[in-house]
């Protein structure tokens, strides 16, 4: 059957006055953020997810390509244009640092599908915004923190009111009287240090530097355990933090990268409606579809396992 199809195609090309247009061969490219590989953050997470997708779908060069950036607007623009001109049918940009570049190049190459990781702002039909529900992660962190706290005094370290609200709801789902300290950060290190007194579990959303980890390890070693975030917090995965990090809230990259690649190979796109009014498309990844989760560096007791199962059910029900 395949030989017959090839013969027909050859006959058409030899005897027709024109040659039919051939659809572009599916090709996937990843444009990494500053730091390239070895950043312990989104670049590494996406690279590992791509490695799994390459093995799953049998992708090899030149049908898959990975490129770095020095972070300048000119470099980002040059690299994305180069990939689009080179015939890559899906270009995945890692991180909101590519927001303006993807918005611009996607308008220039409307037949190319783009995706941006960890962003939800580009209103283009040929852009898949890959967005993670951080409030789901905060809710799970709250459930875990309340259960693991022996003093029933925990802290939220960050500056996002909506995440504090989710963390509080998670913590009080099973322990309604638990004490929760709202430690605004980034702020002065002195203020952070003073507000952590009396707390034994803290959840931090600060990803700018390892100052929170440093304060806990230097001033509260053995007294406070930390729930961190990956891949947002690159410092959460270095050996020096293992003694204080009890759990990590994670954005899972394997599923979105696999789904993006699978769609590209089938000449499809991931364009669920994320914001109908603004015309933003892509896919939301959350705690109920495997996009957001929490893992532990300690043995988890049966009550916490049960509470986490209940939490997932509550999140699924909205």
C-alpha positions as CSV (number, residue, x, y, z in Angstrom):
1,X,0.0,0.0,0.0
2,X,2.9,2.4,0.9
3,X,4.7,1.5,-2.4
4,X,1.6,2.3,-4.4
5,X,1.1,5.7,-2.7
6,X,4.7,6.6,-3.4
7,X,4.3,5.5,-7.1
8,X,1.2,7.7,-7.4
9,X,3.0,10.7,-5.9
10,X,6.0,10.2,-8.2
11,X,3.7,10.0,-11.2
12,X,2.0,13.2,-10.3
13,X,5.3,15.0,-9.9
14,X,6.5,13.8,-13.2
15,X,3.5,14.5,-15.4
16,X,1.6,17.3,-13.7
17,X,2.2,20.9,-14.7
18,X,2.8,21.7,-11.0
19,X,4.1,20.0,-7.9
20,X,1.6,19.8,-5.0
21,X,2.7,21.6,-1.8
22,X,4.0,19.3,0.9
23,X,3.1,19.9,4.6
24,X,6.0,20.9,6.8
25,X,7.7,18.0,8.6
26,X,6.9,18.3,12.3
27,X,10.0,19.7,14.1
28,X,10.2,20.8,17.7
29,X,12.6,23.3,19.3
30,X,13.2,24.5,22.8
31,X,14.4,28.0,23.6
32,X,15.8,27.9,27.1
33,X,16.0,30.8,29.5
34,X,19.1,32.4,30.9
35,X,21.5,29.9,32.4
36,X,20.8,27.1,29.9
37,X,21.2,23.6,31.4
38,X,22.4,23.1,34.9
39,X,20.3,25.9,36.4
40,X,18.5,23.6,38.8
41,X,15.3,25.3,37.7
42,X,12.9,25.5,34.8
43,X,15.6,24.9,32.1
44,X,16.6,21.6,33.7
45,X,13.0,20.5,34.4
46,X,12.0,21.1,30.8
47,X,15.2,19.4,29.5
48,X,14.4,16.3,31.5
49,X,10.8,16.3,30.3
50,X,12.0,16.7,26.7
51,X,14.5,13.9,27.1
52,X,11.6,11.6,28.1
53,X,9.5,12.9,25.2
54,X,12.3,12.2,22.7
55,X,12.6,8.6,24.0
56,X,8.8,8.2,23.9
57,X,8.3,9.5,20.4
58,X,11.7,8.5,18.9
59,X,12.8,12.1,18.2
60,X,16.4,12.7,17.0
61,X,18.2,15.7,15.4
62,X,17.3,17.7,13.3
63,X,13.7,17.1,14.3
64,X,14.3,18.4,17.8
65,X,16.6,21.2,18.8
66,X,17.6,23.0,22.0
67,X,19.0,26.5,22.1
68,X,20.2,28.9,24.9
69,X,19.9,32.6,25.3
70,X,22.1,35.3,26.9
71,X,18.8,36.9,28.1
72,X,18.9,40.1,26.0
73,X,15.8,41.1,24.0
74,X,17.9,41.0,20.8
75,X,19.2,37.5,21.4
76,X,15.8,36.1,22.2
77,X,14.3,37.7,19.1
78,X,17.1,36.5,16.9
79,X,16.9,32.9,18.1
80,X,13.1,32.6,17.8
81,X,13.1,34.0,14.3
82,X,16.0,31.7,13.3
83,X,14.0,28.6,14.6
84,X,10.8,29.8,12.8
85,X,12.7,30.4,9.5
86,X,14.4,27.0,9.9
87,X,11.0,25.2,9.7
88,X,10.4,24.2,13.3
89,X,6.7,23.7,13.6
90,X,6.6,24.0,17.4
91,X,8.8,26.4,19.3
92,X,8.7,26.1,23.1
93,X,10.0,29.1,25.0
94,X,10.9,28.5,28.7
95,X,9.7,31.2,31.1
96,X,7.9,34.5,31.1
97,X,11.2,36.3,30.1
98,X,10.2,35.3,26.5
99,X,6.7,36.9,26.8
100,X,7.3,39.9,24.6
101,X,9.4,38.0,22.1
102,X,6.9,35.2,21.6
103,X,4.1,37.7,21.3
104,X,6.0,39.5,18.5
105,X,7.4,36.5,16.6
106,X,4.2,34.5,16.7
107,X,2.5,37.4,14.8
108,X,5.3,37.3,12.2
109,X,5.1,33.5,11.7
110,X,1.4,32.7,12.0
111,X,1.8,29.2,10.6
112,X,4.2,28.2,13.4
113,X,2.9,27.0,16.7
114,X,4.6,28.5,19.8
115,X,4.3,27.6,23.5
116,X,5.5,29.5,26.5
117,X,6.1,27.7,29.8
118,X,4.8,29.2,33.1
119,X,2.9,32.1,31.6
120,X,-0.7,33.0,30.8
121,X,-0.7,36.3,29.0
122,X,-0.2,36.0,25.2
123,X,-3.4,36.3,23.2
124,X,-2.5,34.6,20.0
125,X,-4.2,31.5,18.6
126,X,-0.8,30.0,17.6
127,X,0.5,30.4,21.1
128,X,0.0,27.7,23.8
129,X,0.2,29.3,27.2
130,X,1.3,26.5,29.6
131,X,0.0,27.7,33.0
132,X,0.3,26.1,36.5
133,X,-2.2,26.6,39.3
134,X,0.1,27.9,42.0
135,X,-2.9,28.2,44.4
136,X,-3.3,24.5,44.2
137,X,0.3,24.0,45.3
138,X,-0.2,26.5,48.2
139,X,-3.3,24.6,49.3
140,X,-1.5,21.3,49.4
141,X,1.4,23.0,51.3
142,X,-1.1,24.2,53.9
143,X,-2.5,20.8,54.4
144,X,1.0,19.3,54.8
145,X,2.3,22.1,57.0
146,X,-0.6,21.9,59.5
147,X,-0.3,18.1,59.8
148,X,3.5,18.1,60.2
149,X,3.6,20.9,62.7
150,X,4.0,19.8,66.3
151,X,3.5,23.2,67.8
152,X,0.6,24.0,65.5
153,X,2.2,27.2,64.6
154,X,3.2,27.6,60.9
155,X,4.3,30.4,58.6
156,X,3.6,31.6,55.0
157,X,6.7,33.4,53.7
158,X,5.9,35.4,50.6
159,X,4.1,38.4,49.1
160,X,1.1,36.9,47.2
161,X,-2.2,37.4,49.0
162,X,-4.0,34.8,46.9
163,X,-1.4,32.1,47.7
164,X,-1.6,33.0,51.4
165,X,-5.4,32.6,51.2
166,X,-5.0,29.1,49.6
167,X,-2.3,28.1,52.1
168,X,-4.6,29.2,55.0
169,X,-7.6,27.2,53.7
170,X,-5.4,24.1,53.3
171,X,-4.0,24.4,56.8
172,X,-7.4,25.0,58.4
173,X,-9.2,22.3,56.5
174,X,-8.2,19.8,59.2
175,X,-6.8,22.0,61.9
176,X,-9.1,25.0,62.2
177,X,-7.4,26.5,65.2
178,X,-3.8,26.3,63.9
179,X,-1.8,29.5,64.2
180,X,-0.6,30.9,60.8
181,X,2.0,33.7,60.6
182,X,2.0,35.8,57.5
183,X,5.6,36.7,57.0
184,X,5.8,39.3,54.2
185,X,8.9,38.7,52.0
186,X,11.0,40.1,50.4
187,X,11.5,42.3,53.4
188,X,14.4,42.8,55.8
189,X,16.2,39.7,56.9
190,X,15.9,40.9,60.5
191,X,12.1,41.1,60.1
192,X,12.0,37.6,58.7
193,X,14.2,36.2,61.5
194,X,12.1,37.8,64.2
195,X,8.7,36.7,62.8
196,X,9.8,33.0,62.6
197,X,10.1,32.7,66.3
198,X,7.7,30.1,67.6
199,X,7.1,28.5,64.2
200,X,8.2,24.9,63.3
201,X,7.0,24.6,59.7
202,X,7.2,27.3,57.1
203,X,6.2,27.4,53.4
204,X,8.1,29.9,51.3
205,X,7.2,31.1,47.8
206,X,10.2,33.5,47.6
207,X,12.4,32.4,44.6
208,X,14.7,35.5,44.2
209,X,17.6,34.2,46.2
210,X,18.4,31.6,49.0
211,X,18.0,34.2,51.8
212,X,15.1,32.3,53.4
213,X,17.0,29.1,53.4
214,X,20.0,30.8,54.9
215,X,18.0,32.4,57.7
216,X,16.4,29.1,58.7
217,X,19.7,27.1,58.5
218,X,21.7,29.6,60.4
219,X,19.2,30.7,63.0
220,X,16.7,27.9,63.3
221,X,18.5,24.7,62.5
222,X,16.7,21.8,64.0
223,X,13.7,24.0,64.9
224,X,12.1,24.9,61.6
225,X,11.5,22.8,58.6
226,X,10.7,24.3,55.2
227,X,8.3,23.5,52.4
228,X,9.9,24.8,49.2
229,X,8.9,25.0,45.5
230,X,10.5,23.4,42.5
231,X,11.5,24.2,39.8
232,X,10.9,27.9,40.9
233,X,13.5,27.8,43.7
234,X,16.8,26.6,42.2
235,X,18.4,26.5,45.7
236,X,15.8,24.0,47.0
237,X,17.6,21.2,45.2
238,X,21.2,21.8,46.3
239,X,22.6,19.4,49.0
240,X,23.0,22.1,51.6
241,X,19.2,22.5,51.9
242,X,18.3,18.8,52.4
243,X,18.5,19.0,56.1
244,X,15.8,21.7,56.4
245,X,13.5,21.0,53.4
246,X,10.8,18.6,54.5
247,X,8.6,18.8,51.3
248,X,8.5,20.4,47.9
249,X,5.6,21.7,45.9
250,X,6.4,21.0,42.3
251,X,5.3,22.1,38.8
252,X,5.5,18.9,36.8
253,X,6.9,19.4,33.3
254,X,6.8,15.9,31.9
255,X,3.1,15.9,31.1
256,X,2.9,19.4,29.4
257,X,6.1,18.8,27.3
258,X,4.9,15.4,26.3
259,X,1.5,16.7,25.3
260,X,2.9,19.6,23.4
261,X,5.3,17.3,21.4
262,X,2.6,14.7,20.8
263,X,0.3,17.4,19.4
264,X,3.0,18.9,17.2
265,X,3.8,15.4,15.7
266,X,0.1,15.1,14.8
267,X,-0.1,18.6,13.4
268,X,-2.3,19.7,16.3
269,X,-1.9,22.3,19.0
270,X,-2.7,22.6,22.7
271,X,-5.2,25.5,22.6
272,X,-7.8,25.0,25.4
273,X,-9.5,28.3,26.2
274,X,-7.8,29.9,29.3
275,X,-9.4,33.3,29.0
276,X,-12.2,33.6,26.5
277,X,-12.5,37.4,26.9
278,X,-8.8,38.0,26.3
279,X,-8.4,35.3,23.7
280,X,-5.7,33.4,25.6
281,X,-5.2,29.7,24.8
282,X,-3.1,26.9,26.0
283,X,-3.6,24.5,28.9
284,X,-3.9,24.8,32.7
285,X,-2.0,22.2,34.8
286,X,-3.1,21.7,38.3
287,X,-3.2,19.3,41.2
288,X,-6.0,17.3,39.8
289,X,-4.5,16.6,36.3
290,X,-1.0,15.9,37.5
291,X,0.5,19.3,36.8
292,X,1.1,20.4,40.4
293,X,2.0,18.1,43.2
294,X,3.8,17.8,46.5
295,X,6.6,15.3,47.5
296,X,8.2,14.6,50.8
297,X,11.7,14.0,52.0
298,X,10.4,12.1,55.1
299,X,8.1,9.2,55.7
300,X,4.5,10.4,55.5
301,X,2.0,9.3,58.2
302,X,-1.3,7.8,57.3
303,X,-3.3,10.8,58.5
304,X,-1.5,13.1,56.1
305,X,-1.9,10.7,53.2
306,X,-5.6,10.7,53.9
307,X,-5.8,14.5,54.3
308,X,-4.0,14.9,51.0
309,X,-6.4,12.6,49.2
310,X,-9.2,14.6,50.6
311,X,-7.5,17.8,49.5
312,X,-7.2,16.6,45.9
313,X,-10.9,15.8,46.0
314,X,-11.8,19.2,47.3
315,X,-9.6,20.9,44.7
316,X,-11.3,18.8,42.0
317,X,-14.7,19.9,43.2
318,X,-13.5,23.5,43.2
